[in-house]
Amino acid sequence: MRKITFLVSLFALIAMGSCKKESSSSTSKIEKKALVIEIFKAAMFGTNEASMANPNGLLKAAEPINVPIDMTVPGSEGGSIRVTGNMTGSMNIDSQTGDLISATIGFTLTETITDYGFIYKSLKYFIHGAPNIKIAGTFKMATGSAGVVFTSDSNMKMAGGVRVTGADLDETMNCDVTVKISPDGQGGTITGTMGGESINATI
């Protein structure tokens, strides 16, 4: 059960780390970073739910991780993002203490987005797939003096298209971004392009 507990805590930590509140002032121009964060959160929450629902591939430290993912993440203002794909990898856990020694976890995901609604700076927006978002990434972790940390090459790459509507906005845009996870797992950095606009931001 140590694997399951660790993975569930891991994905919840990353997802919540990206949920930093924006200013409450209103604007009709949504930041591209906000769209990336919503897409990223859905991937983490969907993977988290899959880890809890499919424990069979996680129980023994000597066995590889192989978890199919098919979860639907609801939007706070309606609609949903269906996250499908696979999570694979391995975890090295101390058999005596149950502590994590190291881990490598890979993802291959597809997000099918249907009228996913959320609030940004007091305004309501919706994301629609155009047609979808593909996500591939690897998380590598090791235990050191500061506890469990993510290595510098832990990241998720997201590519595809979305249509965003709401608050006098109706725009279809391509997404090609990389989210690099911070060492403590709470947020990270976003680089790449969204709708032809360069992004270099923290979450």
C-alpha positions in Angstrom: 0.0 0.0 0.0 3.0 2.3 0.4 3.2 2.8 -3.4 -0.4 3.7 -3.7 -0.2 6.2 -0.8 2.9 7.8 -2.2 1.5 8.2 -5.7 -1.8 9.6 -4.6 0.0 12.1 -2.3 2.4 12.9 -5.2 -0.2 13.8 -7.8 -2.4 15.6 -5.3 0.6 17.7 -4.2 1.5 18.7 -7.8 -2.1 19.5 -8.8 -2.7 21.6 -5.7 0.7 23.3 -6.1 -0.5 24.6 -9.5 -3.8 26.1 -8.0 -2.3 29.4 -7.0 -5.0 32.1 -6.8 -5.0 34.9 -9.4 -5.8 38.6 -8.7 -9.5 39.2 -8.2 -9.5 42.2 -10.7 -11.5 41.6 -13.9 -10.1 41.5 -17.4 -11.5 40.4 -20.7 -8.0 39.1 -21.7 -7.2 35.7 -20.2 -3.6 34.9 -19.7 -2.4 31.9 -21.7 -0.7 30.6 -18.5 -4.2 30.2 -16.9 -5.2 27.9 -19.7 -2.1 25.7 -19.4 -2.7 25.4 -15.7 -6.3 24.2 -16.1 -5.1 21.5 -18.6 -2.2 20.5 -16.4 -4.4 20.2 -13.3 -6.8 17.9 -15.1 -3.9 15.6 -16.0 -2.7 15.5 -12.4 -6.1 15.0 -10.9 -7.1 12.4 -13.4 -3.8 10.4 -12.8 -4.4 10.7 -9.1 -7.9 9.2 -9.3 -6.6 6.4 -11.5 -3.9 5.6 -9.0 -6.5 5.1 -6.3 -8.9 3.2 -8.6 -6.3 0.8 -10.1 -4.0 -0.4 -7.3 -3.1 -3.8 -8.7 0.0 -2.6 -10.6 1.4 -0.7 -7.6 1.5 -3.1 -4.7 4.9 -4.7 -4.9 8.1 -2.6 -5.0 9.8 -5.2 -7.2 7.2 -4.9 -9.9 6.9 -2.2 -12.5 4.1 0.4 -12.4 1.5 -0.1 -15.1 -1.7 1.8 -14.6 -4.3 2.5 -17.3 -5.9 5.9 -17.0 -9.5 6.8 -18.0 -10.9 9.4 -15.7 -13.2 12.4 -16.2 -12.4 15.6 -14.4 -15.4 18.0 -14.0 -15.0 21.7 -14.5 -16.0 24.0 -11.7 -18.5 25.7 -14.0 -19.6 22.6 -15.9 -18.3 20.5 -18.7 -15.3 18.1 -18.2 -11.9 16.9 -19.3 -11.6 13.2 -20.0 -8.1 12.0 -19.3 -7.1 8.7 -20.9 -3.8 6.9 -21.4 -1.2 5.0 -19.3 1.2 5.5 -16.4 4.3 3.3 -16.3 7.5 3.2 -14.5 9.1 1.8 -11.4 9.6 2.7 -7.7 12.4 1.5 -5.4 11.0 1.3 -1.8 13.0 0.3 1.3 11.4 -3.0 2.4 12.2 -2.3 6.0 11.1 1.3 6.4 8.6 1.6 3.5 10.4 4.9 2.5 10.9 5.8 -1.1 14.5 5.5 -2.4 13.9 6.5 -6.0 11.2 6.4 -8.7 10.7 7.0 -12.4 7.1 7.5 -13.6 6.2 8.1 -17.3 2.9 9.3 -18.7 1.2 9.1 -22.1 -2.1 10.9 -21.9 -4.9 12.4 -24.1 -7.2 15.0 -22.8 -10.6 15.2 -24.5 -12.1 18.5 -23.5 -15.9 19.2 -23.6 -17.2 22.6 -22.5 -14.8 22.7 -19.5 -15.8 25.7 -17.5 -13.8 27.6 -14.9 -13.5 31.1 -13.3 -10.5 33.4 -14.0 -10.4 36.8 -12.4 -14.1 36.7 -11.6 -15.0 35.9 -15.2 -16.3 32.6 -16.6 -14.5 30.8 -19.5 -14.9 27.5 -21.3 -12.3 25.3 -22.9 -13.2 23.0 -25.8 -11.0 20.4 -27.5 -9.8 21.3 -31.0 -9.6 18.4 -31.3 -7.6 17.4 -28.1 -4.4 17.8 -26.1 -1.7 15.1 -26.0 0.6 14.9 -22.9 3.8 13.0 -22.5 6.1 13.3 -19.5 8.4 11.7 -17.0 8.8 12.4 -13.3 12.0 11.3 -11.7 12.4 11.3 -7.9 15.1 10.6 -5.4 15.4 10.8 -1.6 18.1 13.0 -0.1 18.7 15.0 3.0 15.7 17.3 2.2 13.4 14.4 1.7 11.8 13.3 -1.7 12.8 15.7 -4.5 12.1 15.8 -8.2 15.2 15.7 -10.5 15.8 18.6 -13.0 14.5 16.6 -16.0 11.0 16.0 -14.5 8.6 17.5 -16.9 5.4 17.2 -18.9 5.0 18.2 -22.6 1.6 19.2 -23.8 0.6 19.7 -27.5 -2.6 20.0 -29.4 -5.4 22.5 -29.9 -8.2 24.1 -27.9 -10.9 26.6 -28.4 -11.5 29.1 -25.6 -14.8 31.0 -25.2 -16.4 33.4 -22.7 -16.1 37.0 -21.6 -16.1 38.4 -25.2 -13.5 35.8 -26.2 -13.8 33.1 -28.9 -10.4 31.9 -30.0 -8.9 28.7 -31.3 -5.3 28.2 -30.4 -2.5 25.6 -30.7 -0.7 24.5 -27.6 3.0 23.5 -27.5 4.3 23.9 -23.9 6.5 22.1 -21.4 5.8 22.2 -17.6 8.9 21.5 -15.6 8.2 20.4 -12.1 10.0 22.2 -9.2 12.2 20.1 -6.9 9.6 20.1 -4.1 6.7 19.1 -6.4 4.7 22.3 -5.7 4.3 23.9 -9.0 7.1 24.6 -11.5 7.7 26.6 -14.7 5.9 26.8 -18.0 7.7 27.5 -21.3 6.6 27.3 -24.9 3.8 28.8 -27.0 0.0 29.0 -26.7 -2.0 30.5 -29.4 1.2 31.8 -31.0 2.1 33.7 -27.8 5.3 32.8 -26.0 5.0 31.7 -22.4 7.6 31.8 -19.7 5.9 31.7 -16.3 5.8 30.0 -12.9 3.0 28.1 -11.4 
